[in-house]
């Protein structure tokens, strides 16, 4: 297997790792606090020092985040990555559950798009804000009690896990 281009053979300070991984220093520290990245060693000047393994792990975490995985999902995947002889059946189940979350989000976004297009149709030309169909439509929707809209909050899919996803989490210690 080829060495990933981001790996270096010399220890790096946190700023160097951040630049290499295109990741803010604060995010790296956050991943350490969350236990996703192991705590860095310190040099004589008490600077955090990172090695190739930590750079590779950070790259893995960033790729997972790019796939909209939650920190809990990433923790589970890292436990499997750290125990390479374990069966990956639970990894498959986790990814299947994540795909389900993504599919649900796509449905919600399509519904949101439909609502936005309907709202956009309420204002055909620029006019006084007092007569803006969009603003009036938003006011009407907000004033109707019990009116449901596609109110998805990005990154919250882990709060509505499926029974299968919960069993994956329990089996893997999460």
C-alpha positions in Angstrom: 0.0 0.0 0.0 1.4 3.4 -1.0 2.2 6.0 1.7 -0.5 8.7 1.7 0.9 12.0 0.4 0.2 13.8 3.7 2.5 11.5 5.8 5.8 12.8 6.9 8.7 10.9 8.5 9.5 13.6 11.1 7.5 14.7 14.1 5.2 17.7 13.6 4.0 20.5 15.8 0.3 21.0 15.9 0.4 24.0 13.4 2.3 21.8 10.9 -0.2 19.0 11.3 -3.0 21.6 10.9 -1.5 23.0 7.7 -0.8 19.5 6.3 -4.3 18.2 7.0 -6.1 21.5 6.2 -7.7 21.4 9.6 -7.9 24.2 12.1 -5.7 23.8 15.2 -8.8 24.1 17.4 -10.4 21.2 15.6 -7.3 19.0 16.2 -7.4 19.9 19.9 -11.2 19.2 19.9 -10.6 15.7 18.4 -8.1 15.1 21.2 -10.5 16.1 23.9 -13.2 13.9 22.3 -10.8 11.0 22.3 -10.7 10.6 18.6 -7.1 11.5 18.4 -4.7 10.2 21.0 -3.2 12.8 23.2 0.0 14.1 21.5 3.4 13.6 23.0 5.1 16.8 24.2 8.6 18.0 23.3 11.1 19.7 25.7 9.4 23.0 25.1 6.0 21.4 25.9 4.7 21.7 22.3 2.4 19.0 21.1 4.3 16.6 18.7 2.4 14.5 16.2 3.6 11.5 14.2 2.6 9.8 10.9 0.0 7.6 12.7 -1.7 10.6 14.1 -1.7 12.4 10.7 -3.2 9.3 9.1 -5.8 9.0 11.9 -6.7 12.7 11.5 -7.1 12.2 7.7 -9.5 9.2 8.4 -11.5 11.4 10.9 -11.7 14.2 8.4 -12.8 11.9 5.6 -15.6 10.5 7.9 -16.7 14.0 8.8 -16.8 14.8 5.1 -19.3 11.9 4.8 -21.4 13.6 7.5 -20.7 10.9 10.1 -21.2 11.8 13.7 -18.4 11.7 16.2 -20.0 8.6 17.8 -20.0 6.9 14.4 -16.4 7.8 13.9 -15.5 6.5 17.4 -17.1 3.2 16.5 -15.2 3.0 13.2 -11.9 3.9 15.0 -12.5 1.1 17.5 -12.6 -1.3 14.6 -9.6 0.3 12.9 -7.7 -0.1 16.2 -8.7 -3.8 16.4 -8.0 -5.0 12.8 -8.7 -8.7 13.5 -12.4 -8.0 14.5 -15.1 -8.8 12.1 -16.4 -5.8 10.2 -20.0 -6.9 10.2 -20.9 -4.2 12.7 -19.1 -1.7 10.5 -21.3 -2.7 7.6 -24.4 -2.2 9.8 -23.2 1.2 10.9 -22.7 2.3 7.3 -26.1 0.9 6.4 -27.6 2.9 9.2 -25.7 6.0 8.1 -26.9 5.5 4.5 -30.4 5.5 5.9 -29.8 8.8 7.7 -28.5 10.3 4.5 -31.5 9.0 2.5 -33.8 10.5 5.1 -32.0 13.8 4.9 -32.2 13.8 1.1 -36.0 13.3 1.5 -36.2 16.2 4.0 -34.1 18.4 1.7 -36.3 17.6 -1.3 -39.3 18.6 0.8 -37.6 21.8 1.9 -36.8 22.6 -1.7 -40.4 22.1 -2.6 -41.5 24.4 0.2 -39.0 27.1 -0.8 -40.1 26.9 -4.5 -43.7 27.3 -3.4 -42.7 30.3 -1.2 -40.7 31.8 -4.1 -43.8 31.7 -6.3 -45.5 34.1 -4.0 -43.4 37.0 -5.1 -43.0 37.6 -8.8 -41.3 41.0 -8.9 -39.5 43.4 -6.6 -41.8 45.6 -4.6 -42.2 47.2 -1.2 -41.3 44.7 1.5 -44.7 45.3 3.1 -46.2 43.6 0.0 -43.6 40.9 -0.5 -45.3 37.6 -1.0 -42.4 35.7 0.5 -42.2 37.7 3.7 -46.0 37.5 4.0 -45.9 33.8 3.3 -43.3 33.2 6.0 -45.3 35.3 8.4 -48.5 33.3 7.7 -46.7 30.0 8.1 -45.1 31.1 11.4 -48.5 32.3 12.8 -50.3 28.9 12.2 -50.0 26.7 15.3 -49.1 23.1 14.5 -47.9 23.9 11.0 -45.2 21.4 10.1 -42.3 22.2 7.8 -39.1 20.5 6.9 -37.2 21.6 9.9 -34.1 19.4 9.7 -31.1 20.5 11.7 -27.9 19.4 10.0 -25.9 16.8 11.9 -28.6 15.6 14.2 -29.4 12.3 12.7 -27.7 10.4 15.5 -30.5 11.4 17.8 -32.9 9.3 15.9 -31.0 6.1 15.5 -32.6 3.0 14.3 -32.8 -0.1 16.5 -30.1 -1.7 14.3 -27.8 1.3 14.8 -28.4 1.2 18.6 -27.4 -2.5 18.7 -24.2 -1.7 16.8 -23.4 1.0 19.3 -24.1 -1.3 22.2 -22.1 -4.2 20.8 -19.1 -1.9 20.2 -19.2 -0.3 23.6 -20.7 3.0 22.5 
